[in-house]
Amino acid sequence: MNKILDSKYPYLSNYYSTAIAENRLFHSIIMYGSNIYMQYATSLELARQLNCLEDGREDCQCQNCRWIRENRHPAVMTISKIDNKTDSSKTVISEEQINQVLNNIAGSSDYHRVFIFCDAEIIKPSNEEKNDYNEFKTAGFNTPQGEDDKKIWYPNGINSKCFSSVGANAMLKSIEEPPSNVTFIFLTTNKDDMLQTIVSRSQIFYVPGIKFTKYDTSFFEKYFENYPYFKKESALDFSQCLLNYQTEKGLESEYIIDCIQYYLIQLLKINVKNTVIYNKILKDIKKAEESKRMLKAYIKEQIIYEDLAFYFAK
Ligand SMILES: [Zn+2]
């Protein structure tokens, strides 16, 4: 796939390549996480892989790859309150837009049609927003709308309020019984804000934000002072500490558990010779992995953190 996305999201890249090769990609995909720009780049890359006329290599110059990179391919459309719009509503993805999508997929096509749903605005970027934009460009793609020195197209996560209610209902039917060669992708920061009817029909991927590629362990380290002895009495405290930090910083629970795993792996490295501790750490790392699977099954974060804490205290 794309080397920037490959290095950032090896798991996703691998998954998509295999799913495309084996023809078992879901018709509806939700990406969630803090960096919508990278989700958008990942979606375009996926659309490129699905439509490439050659072997999908990164520098392929076939017409489909070029058009998708330039963001002007007729079969790869961004649907937001400001993109692909023919009516005058400014605040939502309208019924008319959804009808256009439905008309489009009613006919057949040689292309694999990809509809990327997000929220978007044209903004005067802050430095941070400009960095997000530059990183997106580095991945080799263009935004759906022109930009100049002062203004850029900036994507935001979609939530249930971004759709007109009639439009959302009309779309659900297609997600349920999709025509072949059509993929819907929804970009969001919080999957819980999405229409639950869409969530239940979609394959869900967490796309970590680049801002948090460093693992922060300082906020929970004190609970590990006497590790491998982890006090049972402090288990609830520990889980509350994780929850508070996550909320305060606006982080994803997957990231919190990644931080714990990272911390445990560091402990593993310094305890190679102590078999008892080493085995306990290994078990705890495995348990953290299980916690991540529980998150995917929509079990409440608090329950997962408590379960993890009591496991550590065993
Ligand atoms: Zn190509």
Boltz pocket constraint, residues with backbone or C-beta under 6 A from the ligand:
constraints:
  - pocket:
      binder: B
      contacts: [[A, 48], [A, 51], [A, 52], [A, 53], [A, 54], [A, 55], [A, 56], [A, 57], [A, 60], [A, 61], [A, 62], [A, 63], [A, 64], [A, 65]]
      max_distance: 6.0
